[in-house]
């Protein structure tokens, strides 16, 4: 879903709770970035590196954080 933020005029993308794994696609640059970040155009979502997400899952917190898998642009998986 898309919308325009009234204050900045920036087009925002909303990723709802009903979205499925792989519905969100990120640039390859996300693979070399920080472990935790926000995307300015994605409203109210936090992104995690795979390493951080896997660690949270391994200690039983994957469901608590309602983690969803993102795809990397150009990745056919």
C-alpha positions in Angstrom: 0.0 0.0 0.0 1.3 3.5 -0.8 0.7 6.8 0.7 2.2 10.3 0.8 3.6 11.6 4.1 1.9 15.0 4.5 4.8 16.7 6.4 7.6 15.7 3.9 5.8 14.8 0.7 7.7 11.5 0.7 5.9 8.5 -0.8 5.6 5.8 1.9 5.2 2.1 1.4 3.2 0.2 4.0 4.0 -3.4 4.6 1.1 -5.0 6.4 1.0 -7.9 8.8 -0.6 -10.1 6.2 2.4 -9.8 3.8 4.3 -13.0 3.2 8.0 -13.9 3.3 9.7 -12.5 0.2 7.1 -9.8 -0.5 9.7 -7.1 0.3 12.7 -6.8 -1.9 15.9 -4.9 -0.9 18.9 -3.8 -2.8 22.1 -5.9 -2.5 23.6 -3.0 -0.5 21.5 -4.2 2.5 23.8 -7.2 2.8 26.7 -5.0 3.7 24.9 -2.5 5.9 24.2 -2.3 9.7 22.5 -5.1 11.7 19.5 -2.9 12.4 18.0 0.0 10.3 14.9 1.8 9.2 14.0 2.5 5.5 12.7 6.1 5.1 10.1 5.0 2.6 8.8 2.0 4.5 6.4 3.1 7.2 6.7 1.7 10.8 9.1 -1.2 10.0 12.5 -2.1 11.3 14.9 -4.1 9.1 17.5 -6.6 10.5 20.5 -8.2 9.0 20.3 -12.0 8.5 22.8 -12.6 11.2 20.8 -10.7 13.8 17.5 -12.2 12.7 19.0 -15.7 12.8 20.3 -15.0 16.3 16.9 -13.9 17.5 15.3 -17.0 16.0 17.9 -19.2 17.7 16.9 -17.9 21.1 13.2 -18.2 20.5 12.4 -14.6 19.7 11.5 -14.9 16.0 7.8 -15.0 16.7 8.0 -12.3 19.3 9.4 -9.9 16.7 7.1 -11.3 13.9 10.1 -11.6 11.5 9.4 -11.7 7.8 12.0 -12.7 5.2 13.0 -10.1 2.6 14.4 -11.0 -0.8 17.5 -9.3 -2.3 17.1 -7.8 -5.8 18.4 -10.2 -8.4 18.0 -13.2 -6.0 15.9 -15.8 -7.7 15.3 -17.7 -4.5 
